[in-house]
Structures are given as C-alpha cells and as structure tokens.
C-alpha cells in the first residue's frame, strides 16, 4: 500500500467486490468441495454419499494403475523439462551470439508459444500418421514400426516430443532475455580470463543464468503436469485404453467419464498438495535466489 | 558473446589458422543450429498447410509432399461453412467466433477485474487490505486443472453450462492479472498520487485519467498474454461446452480429428485447414506485437 493512499472506504470495497466474489464462487467453493468430497463415497446412482474417511486416499495409494500413472507422470515431467530446457538454452545461446538475422531467428523460434497444446497434439497425429506420417516413415527407416496409440512406448515418445516442441519457445524467450541482461563488462572480463568459449559459458554465463533456470524449472514442471492435458488427449484420441496418461488426465477420466467422484476428488487433492509443495519450493528458491551481479 | 570471440567450437582452431577464418567457421555453426531449430519449429506447420491445399484423395495416398495444390479455396469453404457434427452448428466460422469471444472476453475481463482489485489494494488505506491480498493471491497456487471437477459442478449448479459466462468467468478466478498490476502500481512514484490529490483529483478521477493512461503498455502486454491464454484453453471448454454451437476452435479439435478419421474418405484438407485457422490468430498477435508480448510474458509469470 502506498503511504499517500486515498481514505475513502466504500470505493475500494466496490473495486474489490468483483474479484472477491468470482474467487469465492469459482475458487474457494470448488476447492473446499474437492477436499470435502475426497472423504466421501458417492453413490453411483446419485443418492447421497457416505463418509469414508481416508479410504479414497488409501485406495489411491494401493491402486497399481494409479501408481503406474504417477510413475509415468514423473518420467514424462523429467524428460519434457530436461529436453525443452536444454534445447532452448542451446538455441538461446546461439541466438544471442549471432548478429545477422537475430530478429528473424527470434520470431521463428518463438511463434509456437501461441499454438494451443491440443493443436500441437493434432499436428503430432499428422506427423505420426500410421500410413504416411513423415515421422513414422523416418522411424521406419531405422527399422522400428511406430504405432501411435497402440504401442505404449511409442505413444509416450510422441507425447514427449510434441510437449517439448510446444515448450521450447517459452524457455527460449526467457533464456534469451536472461542472456541479454548479462552486462557486457562481465563478458569482456571473462574473455580476458578464459580463452575457451565453452569454458567461459560453463564458468560465467551458465551460473549467471541460474536464477532464470530455476524459475523455468518450476514453470516447466507445472507445464508438464497440467498444460499437457491437451497434447495427451489428442494423441490418445480421447481413448485412454492402455495408453500412457498423466495424473491430470486421470482425474478427468475418472471423475468425468468414470463418475468416481470421491476417487477423482482425492486425486485432485493429491495434485493440489503437489502444486502447493512446488510453490513453497519456488518461493524459498526465490528468497535465496543466487545473485552474482 | 561478442562476435569477435575467437571460436573454440571450430575444430581447426589451432594457433596457426588465421583469425578471420576461425570466426567464420563458428558463425556458420551458430547459424546452422539456429536454422535447424527454426526448421523444426516451422516444418510441421508447413506440412499441415501443404495438405490443406491438395485433394484429400492425394493426401491418403502420399501424405505431405512438396507440391502446393489448388484446393485451398475448396477446403476453406468446407472448413468455414460446413458443419461436421450432428446439429450442423459447429462450422469453422462459428467456432472462430466463439474462440474470439473466449479470447477477448477472458482478456478484457481479467484485465478490468485485475486492475480494479490491484488499485484498491495499492492505493487505499484499508483495514482488511492484507487479508484481501492473501485471499486473492492464494488463487495463484492452484491452477484450474486441479479443481476442475468441483468447478464444473459449481457451474452446473449455477446453470451456466453452455454459456459464455460459464466459459469465461471461472477462468478469470485466478489472480495473475491482479498480481501483475499490483507490482506495476507499486512501481509508480508516490508523488503522482500526492500531486493528483493536491490538484483536487478524487480516487475515481485519478484512476481513469492518470493511472489507466499510464498503464497503457502494461495493459497491452497483459492483453496479448491473456488473449493467447484464453484462446488456447482446452480442458475447461471441453467440460463446459457440450453443445456444438458453443465450441471454440481449440475445443473442437477433437471433432476435427474425428472428421479426419471419418468413415468415408477422411477429410484431411478440411481438418488441416481448421487446425491452421486455430493457430493463426494467436500466432499473429504474438509475432506482430512481439515486444509487448515478451514484456508481458516476462512480467506476468512472476
């Protein structure tokens, strides 16, 4: 708050009212509801529900399918995060270096940001089309018959690839702006001390990018957990079957299609806890943010 | 790194080689990486576009090729004006309209509500300001995806399924814009409020005549980010809109896929063109307002 603020009381309340009421109705109410119904077992015919305590949670942890999906989500998240961060870093370092065409490269490398995840998934479907998909053919030339939506690993591969393709631009933009904010004097000093370009990168530039990197780590984990829903849904064509899926997709499948409201709510709560943990971790990182400049 | 850097990446970088030659080798490598990256981004889209210009029969036989056909008009008409669903209402033009309503409605709603709340928090002496701050900013912690089912139930109870309100308002229930404007308002020098007050401007006048014009760039940056975000929503529209005349392009992508996998000749041309139409507006916005977009992205993500 500014010291020289206005003292009217009715106006700020009026100004806050729309935001607060939307939040109350569409945030706190649903969140509380999820927490509440995670302790209940919904009658399948809609005749009320019974309190079952932590049963929904213990069912979840004992469920091998859920554990398998959780594992897939972890591996998927690690792969997407690592691959999109490292590719973006490579491209950003190069884009920062070149003089000619820098603007065009920037545009060409960032437009995919605006492509919606399910549309990216659609493009993936085209690329991996069974009979003529260019990537199917490419993989075939290495002697593997690629079966999207049939072979578990193939589908997982396609999901990772499409998700990385979609995520590289965001990371690229952040890394590039991180690189451009490194003072010229630092680079010149490094140039005098260290003749090797790769040595300079790892000893000077990379540590300076660390804050951006940590921040992007969280962004990418959140992306892989939640925003890839559209990619997963289009690539499995809405038919989960035996295909790999992420935890968020499972919440949707169980709650919306399977009508297992209690179980789905328990899953939502597990995800909420996960996100909260991530956020706390992020805040602590920001607090201790390493500053070299 | 400056371009006069002696390149360690060039394999021939021994003491004997001339400096100019080494620079060139590393430059070529840099450009090669960037061109490869750009190509990987662009080629899938070009293939999808190519397939939208040739007859479907040709696509089924060969997939993407290098020839640009003459079917673009035809496919465009099919994509925009011919419906694929049961009700005959989810034509491309209808979905395009809905996408714009969602994108613009979401962006405007979020900015207006966010600015109002941020103004109240930053510029007024309120006893419950801290409380309001925390109540609002807790929403940053939980994305819509984790509370998707209960949110659906709330919207259902309020009878807002298949309405634009039901589509847009719950998406606004997160404080990203409020947070963004709060940060920005706090960076505005305090003397401005004092000067305005001395000149006799009330809180409403100060907001409309001084603060809003001052925030123009910020509003533009925020609008671009939010428009793209709203346009690209998928999970929420999938749940809330079940009537085909309410589908957005991104929501309709599953139907587009089914058109492609249809029982007779899969309509690749139309499906691909619809995907391209779904891509063009947000990409256009991002490319043409690049500097605002980058600014918005940098500052909205905390």
Interface residues (C-beta under 8 A of the other chain):
Chain A: X1 X2 X3 X4 X5 X6 X7 X8 X9 X11 X12 X13 X15 X16 X18 X19 X20 X22 X23 X25 X26 X27 X29 X30 X31 X33 X34 X37 X87 X90 X91 X94 X95 X96 X97 X98 X99 X101 X105 X106 X107 X108 X109 X110 X111 X112 X113 X114 X115 X116 X117 X118 X119 X121 X122 X123 X125 X126 X127 X129 X131 X132 X133 X134 X165 X168 X169 X170 X173 X174 X177 X184 X187 X188 X191 X195 X196 X197 X198 X199 X200 X205 X215 X219 X222 X226 X229 X230 X233 X234 X237 X238 X248 X251 X252 X255 X256 X261 X264 X265 X268 X271 X272 X275 X276 X279
Chain B: X1 X2 X3 X5 X6 X7 X8 X9 X26 X27 X30 X31 X33 X34 X37 X38 X40 X41 X42 X44 X45 X47 X48 X51 X59 X60 X61 X62 X63 X64 X113 X114 X116 X117 X119 X120 X121 X122 X123 X124 X125 X126 X129 X132 X135 X136 X139 X140 X141 X142 X143 X145 X146 X147 X148 X149 X150 X151 X152 X153 X154 X155 X158 X169 X170 X172 X173 X174 X175 X178 X186 X190 X193 X194 X197 X202 X203 X204 X206 X228 X231 X232 X233 X234 X235 X238 X239 X250 X253 X254 X256 X257 X260 X261 X271 X272 X275 X278 X279 X282 X283 X285 X286 X287 X290 X294 X297 X298 X301
